[in-house]
Every structure is written in C-alpha cells, then in structure tokens.
Amino acid sequence: MARYTENVIVDKPFVDVWRAVHMALTIHRWNIVNVRDNTFFLKERMSFETMLWRNPCRFGVHVRREDDTRTLIMFIGSTLGFGPLPKRRLRQVTAGLKAQILGVIDQLPDAPPEPAAPPAAP
C-alpha cells in the first residue's frame, strides 16, 4: 500500500481552520466517510470510467491547534498498490487536496484587532 504524509501550519485560529477545512471538502465534493474528533476521513470520488484504471485515494485530514493563532493540518493519504506510480498519483492528489483547502483558508478574514483600552479617567 502506498502512503504519503504532509504537514502544513497556517496562521489562523483552530476554529476558523476547522470550519474552512469542512467547507473546502464540501465545496470540492470530497466523499467524507467519517469525522472523528478533529480528523476528517475521506475517500476520493471516482467515476465509473476512472475506477477501471486506478484505485481511489483515502485520506485522513487532521486539524490540530498549535497555539491561539496557529493551526497544524496533517494530510495522511494511502492507496492500494506499491511502487512509484501509485506513490506519484497519491502525491498529486494530496497536492490538489492541499491546494483546495489552503485556497479556502486564504479567503478567511484576518483576526480583528484587539479592542483598544478605554482612556484613563483624569
């Protein structure tokens, strides 16, 4: 079985990133098999035609809070087969998935500035 893992850190709060990941997976029509804790389990959508030629990729997309303003996204993928061809295809599909998710995250507004302290009374 071919496996591939990639980690990305984004400078956004955890809650915003989790929602953006869910939105990206829904918009781009990924088959969400299960959601457990902070991990989305996915299976690549395949048409009948492409199923004749290759096996679908499966992913675990784990979202983890690093601190108040940073979040780690881990892409853990696998597909049936061994050797360079399934591994290359898995990397290509991972790159597409990562680009889709990061595209939605990039559209998130920046965090609002901290409210200014009221002026001190004389």
N, C-alpha and C positions, 0 to 999 in steps of 0.2 A: 504494500500500500504506500503510495506517495504521500508525503506530509510536508507542510510548509507553515512556518510561523513568522509573524512580523508584528512589531510593536510600534505604536505611534503615540506621542504625547502631544496633547493640544492644550492651549492656554485658555480654557473655558471651564466654568464650574461643572461639576459632575451632573447635576440635574439637567442642565441645558444640553450637555453632550448626550446623555441617555435618551432624551426626547428626540434629539436630532438624528441619532442612530436609528431609532424606531421609525421616524418619519422617512428617512432615506431608504430603509428596507421596504417600507410600504409603497413609497412613490415608485421605486425601481422594480417593484413586483418580485421581490425575493420570496421564496417559499419559506416562511418562518415555521419551523416544525415545533419548536418549544421555546419558552422563555423561563429560565430558572435563575433566581436571584438577579444578578447583573449580567447574565450571559444570554445572548440570542443564539439559538441553534438553527442553522439554515441549510437548505438543500437547493442547489441550483435548479432553476426551472429549465426543463428541456422540452423541446418539441419532439414529436414522433420521428421526424427526419434526423435530428441530431442524435437521438438515442441509439440509432443504428450504428453510429460511428464512434461514440465515446461514452464514458461513464460520467455521471454528474459529480460535481464537486460538493463537498459538505464542509460547513464552516461552523466554528464557534466564535462569536464576536463578543468578547468580554470587555466590559467597561468598568474601570476601577478608579476611584478617587485617589489622587496623589496628595493634594492639599486643597485649600479653599479655591484656588484659581487654576489648577492644573488637573487634567484627567488623562489616564492611560487607556488606550484602546488596543486590545490584543486580538489579532486575526490568527486563528488556528484552523488550517484547512487540510483536507485529505481527499483522496480519490483512489479508486481501485487502479491497480497497475503498478509497475515499477519501471525504473529506468528514466532516461532523460525526457522522453516525450510526455508522459503524464506529469512529471515534475514541472516541465516548462509550461504546460497548459494550466496547472494549478497556480503557478506564479502569475500568469497572465490574468486569470480570473480573479485572483487576490488583488492585483493592481487595479482592476476595474472596480471591484467592490470598495476598495480603499478610496479611490477617486470619487465614487458616488457619495460615500459617507462624508469625506472631507469637504466635498462641494456643498453639502447641506450645512455642515458646521461652519464653513466660511461665511455663510449668509446670516448667521446668528449675529444679533447686535452685540456690541461690546457692553460690558457691565456698566451700569450707570455710575457716575462718580459718587463718592461718599458725600452725604449731605453736609453742608458747612455748619459749623457750630454757631449757635446764635451769639450775637455780640454780647459782650460782658456788660452788666449794668454798672453805671457810674456810681 
